[in-house]
Amino acid sequence: MRFSFLLLFFLSVHFIAFSQQVQQNQKIIFTKAGEPMPSPFFKNDEVIASFSAPDLTGRVLNLKDLEGKVVVLNFWFVACAPCVKEIPELNQLVDRYGKRDDIVFLALALDEKAEIEKMIEKTIFNYHIIPSAKEIVQKNYKVAMFPTHVVINKDGKVVFHTSGYNPTTISAIEKNIKLQLGIN
């Protein structure tokens, strides 16, 4: 009986500690007022490393060549449920701003081309998708949380960055797009 009491006490203490840890983690993921969590992989006003890689169509894209344009980067992978969940809203951003010649939407995917092509048969993704970007993502940016988004201004500097899923992420991205494009 004494052993059962001690075991129950031990489990209760650990459950409370675990609950507190979960609450602390939630505070990290969801910042005040439900704002998206800043990404630990980027800093505002930094010029991030460039890359050169082909998109799904074979067109080689070089981040350095996009200076003078606003660049919206998305780091994702096919099996990431939050990444796939936000694709329709990301497509709406492309629908609203993608016809402009001063903005580019790029998605760096960890997956191979065949996996992405299979996925986009069912879930269209209107970003320029760069497949097999795992090495770029890990070597250049060290991104380890998905989805991660970055908005880069026309001078090539980071103006917004966030990691993890948050229902307010897309509106925050759009707010920063509008600021960079001078749209009210």
DOBARO-842027 format. One record per residue (C-alpha): residue number from 0; residue in one letter; x, z, y. Coordinates in pm, 1 decimal. Each point is the difference from the previous one (the first is absolute). Layout:
N
- pos code x z y
- NUM a X Z Y
...
//
This chain:
184
- pos code x z y
- 0 m 0.0 0.0 0.0
- 1 r 282.5 86.7 237.0
- 2 f 168.7 -334.8 -80.0
- 3 s -323.5 -187.9 79.3
- 4 f -29.8 180.2 331.8
- 5 l 361.5 -81.9 89.9
- 6 l -46.1 -363.5 -101.3
- 7 l -317.5 -27.0 206.3
- 8 f 172.9 164.3 297.2
- 9 f 300.6 -235.3 -34.7
- 10 l -222.8 -309.2 -15.0
- 11 s -203.3 117.2 301.0
- 12 v 310.9 50.2 212.4
- 13 h 131.0 -345.4 -92.7
- 14 f -336.5 -163.1 63.2
- 15 i -12.3 153.2 348.6
- 16 a 357.4 -112.5 68.2
- 17 f -84.0 -350.4 -126.0
- 18 s -312.3 -11.8 220.6
- 19 q 206.0 98.7 302.7
- 20 q 255.4 -270.3 -82.9
- 21 v -275.4 -262.7 -27.3
- 22 q -136.7 110.5 338.0
- 23 q 347.4 -23.7 153.0
- 24 n 45.7 -348.8 -147.0
- 25 q -336.1 -108.0 140.8
- 26 k 114.0 115.2 342.6
- 27 i 300.7 -226.1 -36.4
- 28 i -200.0 -301.2 -118.6
- 29 f -280.5 33.2 253.3
- 30 t 124.3 92.5 344.8
- 31 k -210.3 143.3 281.7
- 32 a -326.2 -174.7 80.4
- 33 g 26.3 -208.2 -316.0
- 34 e 279.8 -218.2 137.8
- 35 p 213.4 -189.4 -250.6
- 36 m 318.8 175.7 -107.2
- 37 p 316.3 -140.6 161.2
- 38 s 227.3 -158.8 -256.6
- 39 p 319.1 190.1 -79.5
- 40 f 176.8 -333.8 -55.8
- 41 f -12.4 -133.5 356.7
- 42 k 43.5 121.7 357.8
- 43 n -163.8 -128.0 315.1
- 44 d 225.6 -211.5 222.7
- 45 e 238.4 -83.2 -284.4
- 46 v 87.8 -357.4 -91.0
- 47 i -44.0 -15.1 -376.4
- 48 a 219.7 -192.4 -238.3
- 49 s -80.2 -366.1 -36.6
- 50 f -67.7 -179.6 -326.3
- 51 s -38.9 -356.0 -115.5
- 52 a -230.0 -79.1 -292.3
- 53 p -250.5 -261.0 -115.0
- 54 d -372.4 68.4 20.2
- 55 l -243.7 -102.8 -275.8
- 56 t -1.5 -360.7 123.6
- 57 g 380.1 -20.7 -7.7
- 58 r 38.7 10.4 379.0
- 59 v 307.6 210.6 82.7
- 60 l -71.4 264.6 260.5
- 61 n 272.2 178.0 193.6
- 62 l -99.0 308.3 198.4
- 63 k 269.6 -71.9 260.9
- 64 d -157.4 -341.7 68.7
- 65 l -327.9 170.0 92.9
- 66 e 132.6 167.7 316.0
- 67 g -231.1 -91.0 285.4
- 68 k -299.9 62.2 -225.8
- 69 v -183.2 315.2 -98.8
- 70 v 62.9 60.9 -370.0
- 71 v -231.8 206.9 -216.6
- 72 l 169.1 103.5 -326.0
- 73 n -177.6 133.8 -307.1
- 74 f 192.5 149.6 -293.0
- 75 w -211.5 3.6 -316.7
- 76 f -34.1 -76.9 -371.0
- 77 v -280.6 -126.7 -224.0
- 78 a -55.8 323.3 -199.2
- 79 c -25.4 209.5 318.8
- 80 a -373.5 72.0 28.0
- 81 p 12.5 102.1 370.1
- 82 c 202.5 -314.3 78.4
- 83 v -261.8 -223.9 -159.5
- 84 k -287.8 201.1 148.8
- 85 e 111.2 -74.0 356.0
- 86 i 54.4 -375.8 -50.7
- 87 p -348.0 -104.1 124.4
- 88 e 57.8 190.4 326.2
- 89 l 350.4 -147.4 34.1
- 90 n -154.5 -344.7 -48.4
- 91 q -235.9 76.3 290.0
- 92 l 304.7 59.7 221.5
- 93 v 138.3 -338.0 -104.0
- 94 d -340.1 -158.4 71.1
- 95 r -0.6 149.4 351.5
- 96 y 361.8 -63.3 99.4
- 97 g 159.3 -234.6 -254.8
- 98 k -75.9 -322.7 186.0
- 99 r 222.7 113.4 286.4
- 100 d 355.7 -131.6 -0.3
- 101 d 144.8 329.9 126.0
- 102 i -81.2 215.3 -304.6
- 103 v 98.0 -13.0 -368.2
- 104 f -139.3 202.7 -289.6
- 105 l 247.7 55.5 -286.7
- 106 a -53.7 188.8 -325.6
- 107 l 306.1 94.2 -200.6
- 108 a -111.3 45.9 -360.3
- 109 l 193.8 170.4 -275.2
- 110 d -165.8 -223.7 -260.7
- 111 e 109.9 -332.5 -139.1
- 112 k -168.9 -318.8 121.5
- 113 a -209.6 -49.2 -316.3
- 114 e -148.8 351.8 22.0
- 115 i -95.3 -50.4 364.7
- 116 e -150.3 -342.7 -63.0
- 117 k -213.6 147.9 -277.9
- 118 m -119.5 280.0 229.3
- 119 i -81.8 -226.0 294.9
- 120 e -224.4 -210.6 -221.0
- 121 k -242.6 293.9 25.8
- 122 t 112.0 170.2 322.6
- 123 i 110.0 -242.2 269.4
- 124 f 274.7 133.3 226.4
- 125 n 56.3 -204.2 316.5
- 126 y 342.1 136.7 95.3
- 127 h 313.0 -205.9 -68.1
- 128 i 85.6 167.9 -329.2
- 129 i 363.0 33.4 -97.2
- 130 p 15.7 58.1 -375.8
- 131 s 283.1 167.9 -189.7
- 132 a 100.6 192.3 312.5
- 133 k 87.8 320.8 -184.6
- 134 e 370.6 -28.3 81.5
- 135 i -70.4 -73.0 367.6
- 136 v -243.6 291.4 21.4
- 137 q 237.5 245.4 -167.4
- 138 k 332.3 -120.9 141.5
- 139 n -97.3 -83.5 359.2
- 140 y -278.9 250.2 65.0
- 141 k 5.4 260.8 -278.9
- 142 v -381.8 -0.5 -3.3
- 143 a -128.0 219.3 -281.3
- 144 m -361.5 64.0 105.6
- 145 f -271.3 -261.7 -11.5
- 146 p -166.3 -146.3 186.6
- 147 t 237.1 10.0 294.8
- 148 h -68.9 -193.3 320.2
- 149 v 226.4 -83.7 292.7
- 150 v -79.6 -175.6 327.5
- 151 i 300.9 -157.8 171.3
- 152 n -13.1 -111.2 363.6
- 153 k 122.0 -331.4 140.8
- 154 d 344.4 153.1 62.7
- 155 g 34.9 78.7 -370.9
- 156 k -52.1 377.0 40.1
- 157 v -230.8 223.5 -203.8
- 158 v -298.0 117.0 206.1
- 159 f -218.3 139.8 -279.7
- 160 h 57.8 108.4 -358.7
- 161 t -205.7 181.2 -260.6
- 162 s 14.8 77.6 -371.3
- 163 g -274.8 94.0 -240.3
- 164 y -367.5 -82.3 2.5
- 165 n -218.2 120.4 284.7
- 166 p -339.3 -143.2 101.4
- 167 t 124.2 -24.1 361.1
- 168 t 313.8 -202.1 -79.1
- 169 i -145.7 -343.7 71.0
- 170 s -144.5 103.9 336.1
- 171 a 338.1 151.3 93.7
- 172 i 175.7 -324.8 -96.5
- 173 e -248.6 -198.9 206.2
- 174 k 42.2 231.2 299.4
- 175 n 375.0 -65.1 -10.5
- 176 i -48.1 -375.0 -45.4
- 177 k -218.8 -7.3 310.6
- 178 l 255.7 200.3 198.5
- 179 q 277.9 -239.8 -97.2
- 180 l -208.3 -311.9 69.7
- 181 g -131.1 137.3 331.4
- 182 i -362.5 -3.1 -115.6
- 183 n -242.0 258.5 139.0
//
